[in-house]
Amino acid sequence: MSIDGIVGKAKEVAGKALDDKELQAKGILQQGVGEVKDGIDKAKQEVSDTAQKTKDEASSLLGNLGDKTKGLFDNAKEKVAETVIDVKEKIDEKTS
């Protein structure tokens, strides 16, 4: 419960005890304000948590993509090197 909720409850109780309807109503209203603020704070935290989770997942995916891309590049580089060696050997055979 927020400060607004606590103060609002105190005002409501005091209003009942003093038979002061206005103070009681202000207390109830302040409790509502506290609940709205609590809801907003909770929503902010959930958005922040979701954003962080999304950022972490995206970072992980990009890291994995980078690893896969490097692996594909290294594999292609190796195949090109093998092909160059094969071509050189065939040239050497024909020129010998």
trRosetta pair geometry for C-beta under 8 A, 3 or more apart (Angstrom, degrees):
i j d omega theta_ij theta_ji phi_ij phi_ji
1 5 4.0 -120 -175 93 96 142
1 6 5.8 118 124 -53 116 81
1 9 7.9 1 176 -15 147 135
1 34 6.7 29 -172 153 75 136
1 38 7.5 -56 -130 -75 34 145
2 5 4.8 107 53 3 69 101
2 6 7.2 -133 101 -2 40 86
2 34 4.1 -168 60 -157 112 97
2 35 8.0 -152 19 -58 115 30
2 37 5.5 25 -50 85 174 121
2 38 5.4 -144 -30 -62 115 97
3 6 5.7 -56 -148 38 34 109
3 7 6.0 26 158 -12 69 109
3 34 7.2 -157 69 -114 42 115
4 7 6.0 -57 -139 44 28 105
4 8 5.7 32 158 -23 64 113
4 30 5.3 -144 -175 173 85 84
4 31 7.1 163 134 -103 82 25
4 33 5.0 -102 173 94 147 98
4 34 3.2 -172 89 -75 99 91
4 37 6.1 104 24 23 141 139
5 8 5.7 -56 -142 38 24 114
5 9 6.3 26 158 -20 62 105
5 30 7.7 -178 -88 129 24 80
5 31 5.2 63 -131 -136 61 69
5 34 3.4 -167 -49 127 74 158
5 35 6.7 94 -87 -51 111 66
5 38 7.3 18 -38 -35 131 129
6 9 5.9 -54 -150 33 27 109
6 10 6.5 28 151 -18 62 106
6 34 7.6 149 4 -118 55 160
7 10 5.6 -54 -150 36 34 114
7 11 6.4 34 151 -19 66 104
7 27 7.9 -141 129 -130 59 77
7 30 5.9 -75 96 144 93 144
7 34 8.0 158 43 -62 84 132
8 11 5.7 -54 -148 36 32 110
8 12 6.3 34 153 -21 66 105
8 26 7.8 -140 -132 130 75 60
8 27 4.7 126 -175 -171 58 58
8 28 6.8 127 176 -77 109 8
8 29 7.1 -145 -135 72 119 45
8 30 3.2 -167 -91 92 102 96
8 31 3.5 -168 117 -51 143 67
8 32 7.6 -177 -156 11 162 54
8 33 7.2 165 -66 42 140 93
8 34 5.9 -135 6 -6 135 127
9 12 5.6 -52 -147 34 33 114
9 13 6.3 31 155 -16 66 106
9 27 6.5 113 -92 179 8 111
9 31 5.9 85 -56 -88 69 119
10 13 5.9 -56 -147 39 29 108
10 14 6.1 28 155 -17 65 110
10 27 6.9 -147 72 -129 44 120
11 14 5.7 -55 -142 41 29 110
11 15 6.0 35 155 -24 64 107
11 23 5.6 -137 -177 173 88 81
11 24 7.3 174 136 -104 77 24
11 26 5.5 -80 153 95 144 92
11 27 3.0 -171 91 -84 93 99
11 30 6.2 73 35 32 141 138
12 15 5.7 -55 -149 35 27 114
12 16 6.6 27 153 -18 62 103
12 23 8.0 179 -94 131 25 73
12 24 5.3 63 -142 -150 56 63
12 27 3.2 -159 -48 114 66 137
12 28 5.5 93 -96 -55 119 68
12 31 6.8 -7 -30 -26 134 129
13 16 5.8 -53 -151 34 32 110
13 17 6.3 28 152 -17 65 108
13 27 7.3 -162 8 -173 53 165
14 17 5.7 -57 -145 40 32 111
14 18 5.9 10 162 -1 68 114
14 20 7.4 -17 125 47 78 121
14 23 6.0 -76 98 144 97 134
14 24 8.0 -157 77 -78 59 64
14 27 7.2 156 42 -65 88 144
15 18 6.2 -65 -136 50 24 96
15 19 7.9 -37 167 142 54 1
15 20 4.6 -103 -140 76 69 84
15 21 6.7 96 177 -109 114 11
15 22 7.3 -149 -132 72 122 42
15 23 3.5 -174 -91 94 99 90
15 24 2.8 -165 118 -57 140 68
15 25 7.3 -170 -169 3 166 51
15 26 7.4 155 -65 42 142 85
15 27 5.6 -148 0 3 128 129
16 19 7.5 18 -176 -76 28 40
16 24 5.6 95 -51 -104 64 122
18 23 6.7 21 63 52 125 147
20 23 4.0 34 111 21 120 116
20 24 6.3 157 91 -18 64 86
21 24 5.4 -56 -145 39 32 115
21 25 6.1 33 155 -21 67 106
22 25 5.7 -54 -146 36 29 110
22 26 6.3 30 153 -19 64 105
23 26 5.7 -52 -146 36 31 112
23 27 6.4 36 152 -22 63 104
24 27 5.7 -55 -154 32 30 114
24 28 6.6 28 151 -17 64 103
25 28 5.7 -52 -149 35 34 110
25 29 6.3 35 152 -19 66 106
26 29 5.6 -54 -146 39 32 114
26 30 6.2 32 154 -20 66 106
27 30 5.8 -54 -145 36 29 109
27 31 6.5 34 153 -22 63 102
28 31 5.7 -52 -153 31 32 114
28 32 6.7 34 148 -19 63 103
29 32 5.6 -54 -157 33 34 114
29 33 6.6 37 147 -21 66 101
30 33 5.3 -45 -148 32 39 115
30 34 6.5 44 150 -21 64 101
31 34 5.5 -51 -153 34 34 116
31 35 6.6 36 149 -20 65 102
32 35 5.6 -51 -149 33 35 111
32 36 6.5 35 152 -18 66 102
33 36 5.7 -54 -151 35 32 111
33 37 6.4 32 151 -17 66 106
34 37 5.7 -55 -147 38 31 110
34 38 6.3 34 153 -21 65 105
35 38 5.5 -51 -147 35 32 114
35 39 6.3 35 152 -21 64 105
36 39 5.6 -54 -151 35 32 113
36 40 6.4 31 152 -19 65 104
37 40 5.7 -53 -147 36 33 111
37 41 6.3 34 153 -19 65 105
38 41 5.7 -54 -148 37 31 112
38 42 6.3 31 153 -20 65 106
39 42 5.7 -54 -147 36 30 111
39 43 6.3 30 154 -19 65 106
40 43 5.7 -54 -147 37 31 111
40 44 6.3 36 153 -22 65 104
41 44 5.7 -51 -149 34 31 113
41 45 6.5 30 154 -18 63 105
42 45 5.8 -56 -152 36 31 111
42 46 6.4 30 152 -18 65 106
43 46 5.7 -54 -147 37 32 111
43 47 6.3 33 154 -19 66 105
44 47 5.8 -56 -149 37 30 110
44 48 6.2 30 153 -19 65 108
45 48 5.6 -54 -147 38 31 113
45 49 6.2 32 154 -20 66 106
46 49 5.7 -52 -144 37 31 111
46 50 6.2 30 156 -18 64 107
47 50 5.8 -56 -146 39 29 110
47 51 6.2 31 154 -21 64 107
48 51 5.7 -54 -145 36 28 111
48 52 6.4 27 156 -17 64 106
49 52 5.9 -56 -149 37 29 109
49 53 6.3 29 153 -19 65 107
50 53 5.7 -54 -145 37 31 111
50 54 6.2 32 155 -19 65 107
51 54 5.7 -55 -147 37 29 111
51 55 6.3 32 153 -21 64 106
52 55 5.6 -53 -147 36 31 113
52 56 6.3 32 154 -19 65 105
53 56 5.8 -54 -149 36 30 111
53 57 6.3 28 154 -17 65 107
54 57 5.8 -55 -145 38 30 110
54 58 6.2 30 156 -19 65 108
55 58 5.9 -56 -146 37 28 110
55 59 6.2 29 155 -21 63 108
56 59 5.7 -55 -148 36 28 113
56 60 6.4 29 154 -19 63 107
57 60 5.6 -55 -149 36 31 112
57 61 6.3 31 153 -18 66 106
58 61 5.7 -54 -147 37 32 111
58 62 6.2 29 155 -17 66 107
59 62 5.8 -55 -146 39 29 109
59 63 6.2 32 153 -21 63 107
60 63 5.6 -54 -148 35 30 113
60 64 6.4 28 154 -17 64 105
61 64 5.7 -55 -148 38 31 110
61 65 6.2 33 152 -21 65 106
62 65 5.4 -51 -144 36 33 114
62 66 6.3 38 153 -22 64 103
63 66 5.7 -52 -150 33 31 113
63 67 6.5 31 151 -18 63 104
64 67 5.6 -53 -150 35 34 112
64 68 6.3 31 153 -17 67 105
65 68 5.7 -55 -147 38 32 109
65 69 6.1 33 154 -21 66 107
66 69 5.7 -53 -143 36 29 111
66 70 6.3 30 156 -19 64 105
67 70 5.9 -55 -149 36 29 110
67 71 6.4 30 152 -20 63 107
68 71 5.5 -55 -150 36 32 114
68 72 6.4 32 153 -18 67 104
69 72 5.7 -53 -148 36 32 110
69 73 6.2 33 152 -19 65 107
70 73 5.6 -54 -145 38 31 112
70 74 6.1 31 156 -19 66 106
71 74 5.8 -53 -144 37 28 109
71 75 6.3 30 155 -20 63 108
72 75 5.7 -55 -148 37 30 113
72 76 6.3 29 154 -18 65 106
73 76 5.8 -55 -147 37 30 109
73 77 6.2 33 153 -22 65 107
74 77 5.6 -52 -146 35 31 115
74 78 6.4 34 153 -21 63 105
75 78 5.8 -54 -151 34 30 113
75 79 6.5 28 152 -17 64 106
76 79 5.7 -55 -148 37 33 110
76 80 6.4 34 153 -20 66 104
77 80 5.8 -53 -149 35 30 111
77 81 6.5 31 151 -19 63 106
78 81 5.7 -54 -150 35 31 112
78 82 6.4 32 152 -19 65 105
79 82 5.6 -51 -148 36 33 113
79 83 6.3 35 152 -20 65 105
80 83 5.6 -54 -148 36 32 112
80 84 6.4 35 153 -22 65 104
81 84 5.7 -51 -148 33 31 113
81 85 6.5 32 152 -18 63 104
82 85 5.7 -55 -152 36 32 111
82 86 6.4 33 151 -19 66 106
83 86 5.5 -52 -147 36 33 113
83 87 6.3 33 154 -19 66 105
84 87 5.8 -54 -147 36 30 110
84 88 6.3 32 153 -19 64 106
85 88 5.7 -54 -148 36 31 112
85 89 6.4 31 153 -20 64 105
86 89 5.8 -55 -149 35 30 111
86 90 6.4 27 154 -17 65 106
87 90 5.7 -55 -148 37 32 110
87 91 6.3 33 152 -20 65 105
88 91 5.6 -55 -148 36 31 112
88 92 6.2 33 153 -20 65 107
89 92 5.6 -54 -147 37 31 113
89 93 6.4 34 152 -22 64 103
90 93 5.6 -48 -147 32 33 113
90 94 6.5 26 156 -14 64 107
91 94 6.0 -61 -149 40 30 106
91 95 6.1 13 159 -7 67 115
92 95 6.1 -65 -138 46 26 100
92 96 6.0 31 161 -32 65 112
93 96 6.0 -56 -143 26 25 112
